[in-house]
Amino acid sequence: MDTQLLRLFPLFADLNVEELDLISRMLVTRRFSKNNLIIFEDDVGNSLFVIKKGRVKIFRISPDGGEAILAILGPGDFFGELAVIDGLGRSATVTSIDDVELLMLRRTDFIEILEKIPKIAITLLKELAGRIRKSDTHIRNLSLLDAKGRVAATLIRLAEDIGKVKEKKVFIEELPLQRDLASIAGTSRETISRVIKKFEEEGHCRMEHNTLIFSDFDSFKRLYS
């Protein structure tokens, strides 16, 4: 992979040419078609994945067979880091939402990179800290907010994680299925549909061809954060 393109990924953004060249020689490209299993919870983990294209869903399977969605990640994000760091099993299942292209880094190579390029570890720790904060906020929202607040918090999280900014508007393209939104928000599909329609009526957002568009995302976030 072109070393300059690697700088587009937050994990590698602060590296110099020599460091990027080292990493590029270790990366392996993997492709998965839509709705395919990438890793399974409790499997032995020996690779870190960086998303180059597409989106993935990270979730845990409940005893009754349901899904508890932990995150939806897009280009630039990475996953699989916990098992790579501690050598234990995968903490969650990951499937592709779209056709995805991933950059895979084997555990032995990743450990070597951490030893040779310590700043990678600092970037990784910052990202993990950010994820813990998001998880804490999500748990608080599920505990304290009403259904409308939980849906709003879910949309804000998605907008920040996979949304795109165009002309001061925020677009969540190909909005996840209502059952997935319901899983994240801890509510029902019917509630998701009803609340999003309410937000549209209030002028906060609108749906266009499965894309949710916020005309003033900052205002919406201030109102519901």
C-alpha positions as CSV (number, residue, x, y, z in Angstrom):
1,M,0.0,0.0,0.0
2,D,1.1,3.6,-0.7
3,T,2.8,4.8,2.4
4,Q,1.3,8.3,2.0
5,L,-2.2,6.8,1.9
6,L,-1.5,5.2,5.3
7,R,-1.4,8.7,6.8
8,L,-5.1,9.0,6.1
9,F,-5.7,6.4,8.9
10,P,-5.6,8.0,12.4
11,L,-3.6,5.1,13.8
12,F,-0.7,5.9,11.4
13,A,-1.2,9.7,10.9
14,D,1.8,10.8,13.0
15,L,4.4,8.4,11.6
16,N,7.4,9.3,9.4
17,V,8.2,7.8,6.0
18,E,10.5,5.1,7.3
19,E,7.9,4.0,9.9
20,L,5.1,4.0,7.4
21,D,7.3,2.0,5.0
22,L,7.9,-0.6,7.7
23,I,4.2,-1.0,8.4
24,S,3.2,-1.1,4.8
25,R,5.4,-4.1,4.2
26,M,3.5,-5.9,7.0
27,L,0.0,-5.1,6.1
28,V,-2.2,-7.7,4.2
29,T,-5.4,-6.7,2.4
30,R,-8.5,-8.7,3.2
31,R,-11.9,-8.2,1.5
32,F,-15.3,-9.4,2.7
33,S,-18.6,-9.1,0.9
34,K,-21.7,-7.6,2.6
35,N,-23.2,-9.4,5.6
36,N,-20.2,-11.7,6.1
37,L,-18.6,-12.9,9.3
38,I,-15.1,-11.4,9.9
39,I,-14.3,-12.6,13.4
40,F,-16.3,-14.6,16.0
41,E,-16.5,-14.0,19.7
42,D,-14.1,-16.1,21.8
43,D,-12.1,-17.2,18.7
44,V,-8.3,-17.0,19.1
45,G,-7.3,-13.5,18.0
46,N,-4.1,-13.1,16.1
47,S,-4.8,-10.0,13.8
48,L,-5.6,-6.4,14.1
49,F,-7.8,-4.9,11.4
50,V,-7.9,-1.4,10.0
51,I,-11.0,-0.5,7.9
52,K,-10.0,0.9,4.5
53,K,-13.5,0.8,2.9
54,G,-17.0,0.0,4.1
55,R,-18.5,-0.5,7.6
56,V,-18.6,-3.2,10.1
57,K,-20.9,-4.1,13.1
58,I,-19.4,-5.2,16.4
59,F,-21.7,-7.0,18.7
60,R,-22.0,-9.7,21.4
61,I,-24.5,-12.5,21.3
62,S,-26.9,-12.8,24.3
63,P,-27.9,-16.1,25.8
64,D,-31.2,-16.0,24.0
65,G,-29.5,-15.6,20.6
66,G,-30.1,-11.8,20.3
67,E,-27.5,-9.2,19.4
68,A,-26.2,-6.5,21.7
69,I,-24.5,-4.0,19.3
70,L,-21.4,-2.4,20.8
71,A,-20.4,-0.2,17.8
72,I,-20.6,0.4,14.1
73,L,-17.2,1.4,12.6
74,G,-16.2,2.9,9.3
75,P,-13.2,3.8,7.2
76,G,-10.2,4.8,9.4
77,D,-11.3,2.8,12.4
78,F,-9.7,-0.4,13.7
79,F,-10.8,-3.4,15.6
80,G,-9.5,-6.6,17.0
81,E,-6.9,-4.8,19.2
82,L,-7.8,-6.4,22.5
83,A,-7.1,-10.0,21.5
84,V,-3.9,-8.9,19.7
85,I,-2.7,-7.1,22.9
86,D,-3.4,-9.8,25.5
87,G,-3.4,-12.9,23.3
88,L,-6.8,-14.1,24.6
89,G,-10.0,-14.8,22.7
90,R,-12.0,-12.2,20.7
91,S,-14.2,-10.1,22.9
92,A,-17.0,-9.7,20.3
93,T,-18.3,-10.8,16.9
94,V,-17.7,-8.6,13.9
95,T,-19.6,-8.8,10.6
96,S,-19.5,-6.6,7.5
97,I,-22.4,-4.2,6.9
98,D,-21.2,-3.4,3.3
99,D,-18.6,-4.8,1.0
100,V,-15.5,-4.0,3.1
101,E,-11.8,-3.8,2.5
102,L,-9.6,-4.3,5.5
103,L,-5.9,-3.9,6.2
104,M,-4.8,-6.8,8.4
105,L,-1.7,-6.7,10.7
106,R,-0.7,-10.0,12.4
107,R,-0.1,-10.1,16.1
108,T,3.6,-10.8,15.8
109,D,4.1,-7.9,13.4
110,F,2.0,-5.6,15.6
111,I,4.1,-6.4,18.7
112,E,7.2,-5.7,16.7
113,I,5.8,-2.4,15.6
114,L,5.0,-1.4,19.2
115,E,8.6,-2.1,20.2
116,K,10.1,-0.2,17.3
117,I,7.5,2.7,17.1
118,P,6.4,3.5,20.7
119,K,4.2,6.4,19.5
120,I,1.8,3.9,18.0
121,A,1.1,2.6,21.5
122,I,0.3,6.2,22.6
123,T,-2.1,6.7,19.7
124,L,-3.7,3.3,20.5
125,L,-4.1,4.2,24.2
126,K,-5.8,7.5,23.3
127,E,-8.2,5.7,21.0
128,L,-9.0,3.0,23.6
129,A,-9.6,5.7,26.2
130,G,-12.0,7.4,23.8
131,R,-13.9,4.2,23.3
132,I,-14.1,3.6,27.1
133,R,-15.5,7.1,27.5
134,K,-18.1,6.5,24.8
135,S,-19.1,3.2,26.4
136,D,-19.5,4.9,29.8
137,T,-21.7,7.6,28.2
138,H,-23.7,4.9,26.4
139,I,-24.3,3.0,29.6
140,R,-25.3,6.2,31.4
141,N,-27.8,7.0,28.5
142,L,-29.4,3.6,28.7
143,S,-29.8,4.0,32.5
144,L,-31.0,7.6,32.7
145,L,-32.6,8.8,29.5
146,D,-36.1,8.1,28.2
147,A,-36.7,6.4,24.8
148,K,-36.5,9.6,22.9
149,G,-33.2,10.6,24.6
150,R,-31.7,7.1,23.9
151,V,-32.6,7.3,20.2
152,A,-31.1,10.8,20.0
153,A,-27.9,9.6,21.8
154,T,-27.6,6.7,19.3
155,L,-28.0,9.0,16.3
156,I,-25.4,11.4,17.7
157,R,-23.0,8.5,18.3
158,L,-23.5,7.2,14.7
159,A,-23.1,10.7,13.3
160,E,-19.8,11.1,15.1
161,D,-18.5,7.6,14.3
162,I,-19.5,7.2,10.6
163,G,-21.2,10.5,9.6
164,K,-19.9,12.7,6.8
165,V,-19.8,16.5,6.9
166,K,-20.9,18.3,3.7
167,E,-21.7,22.0,3.5
168,K,-22.1,22.2,7.3
169,K,-24.6,19.4,7.3
170,V,-24.0,15.9,8.7
171,F,-25.0,12.9,6.7
172,I,-25.4,9.3,8.0
173,E,-25.4,7.5,4.7
174,E,-27.2,4.1,4.5
175,L,-28.6,4.4,8.0
176,P,-28.3,1.0,9.8
177,L,-31.4,-1.2,10.0
178,Q,-34.0,-0.2,12.6
179,R,-33.4,-3.5,14.5
180,D,-29.7,-2.5,14.8
181,L,-30.5,1.0,15.9
182,A,-33.0,-0.5,18.4
183,S,-30.2,-2.8,19.7
184,I,-27.9,0.1,20.3
185,A,-30.5,2.3,21.9
186,G,-32.1,-0.4,24.0
187,T,-35.5,0.1,22.6
188,S,-37.9,-1.3,20.0
189,R,-37.9,-0.9,16.2
190,E,-41.3,0.8,16.4
191,T,-39.8,3.4,18.8
192,I,-36.9,4.0,16.5
193,S,-39.3,4.7,13.6
194,R,-41.6,6.9,15.7
195,V,-38.8,9.0,17.3
196,I,-37.0,9.6,14.0
197,K,-40.2,10.8,12.5
198,K,-40.7,13.1,15.5
199,F,-37.2,14.5,14.9
200,E,-38.1,15.1,11.3
201,E,-41.3,16.9,12.3
202,E,-39.3,19.1,14.7
203,G,-36.9,20.1,11.8
204,H,-33.8,18.5,13.3
205,C,-33.2,16.1,10.4
206,R,-34.7,14.5,7.3
207,M,-34.4,11.1,5.5
208,E,-33.4,11.0,1.8
209,H,-32.9,7.5,0.2
210,N,-31.9,5.9,3.5
211,T,-29.6,8.7,4.4
212,L,-30.3,10.7,7.5
213,I,-29.3,14.4,7.2
214,F,-28.9,16.8,10.1
215,S,-29.2,20.4,9.0
216,D,-27.7,21.7,12.3
217,F,-26.0,18.8,14.0
218,D,-24.3,20.9,16.6
219,S,-27.7,22.3,17.7
220,F,-29.2,18.8,17.9
221,K,-26.2,17.6,19.9
222,R,-26.5,20.5,22.4
223,L,-30.2,19.7,22.9
224,Y,-29.8,16.0,23.5
225,S,-26.3,15.5,25.0
